[in-house]
Amino acid sequence: MNQLFTIGQLSKLFNIKIQTLRYYDEINLLKPAKVDEETHYRYYSTEQFERLDVIKYFRALNLPIESIKNFFDAKDISTLEKILREQQAKVEQQIQTLQSVNKRINTRLMQVESAEKTILNKVELVNLPKIPVIYLRQNYQLSEDVELPLTAMRQQYKLDKSIFLGKIALSMDRDKLNNNNFNQYNGILLILESGDEGEATATLPAGSYLRVRFHGTHSNATESYRQLIKFCEDHLLTIIGDAIETALIDYGITNDYAKYVTEIRVPVR
């Protein structure tokens, strides 16, 4: 018989944990060449090195154990091709998922960095693209608990994994704006991004918007609404849709109230 190696020696030679080798033995993926009847020590021969190399190769490709066992049971080219193509499809899907996650991370980083560097209380005229949203038409006042309508939104649209920083916004009816009534919102919406779950129920149209960012939260928004309305009057602009108010930085990511930033944007022509 070829030279035998203990399980410890094999572990060092192949840089694989002893527990893993024992598991491979238990599931009949890699049986030792010999087991001492008295001590129950496992011994492996050089003839098993190739099989272990193949196992390690497949595991490096993240193939599941069951697929590896299926390959050894069949040991033919067609089985190998089938297993590799199935794994390739899974990897491509994982790549797409990770690319989507990376895009969402970049979006969030850009949003936070922009909020940190922004000039507060400055009205800007900006052109924005069309933005898909999920819209919950429901009146809401600041004295009410916003978590209740958010919970309703989660349940209605199955959004457990989608609600996060800078994506929840409140809408205010333009008639209330024009009447200087800033105490009640007419809806809550979730701004959708690439990779988000759920289908849009509405869109924020592309076009010209007045935008202002201010220190604080929704409860500090009144003066900024007045500022927007005055800007419209001074520059002969007309509000053509509901205002959208979004907390960019709030208690969700920092305990420092001095860093809170909220944005209001209003479509105009």
Summary of the structure (lengths in Angstrom):
residues: 269
radius of gyration: 30.1
end to end distance: 88.7
largest distance: 96.2
contacts: 739
relative contact order: 0.11
helix: 44%
strand: 23%
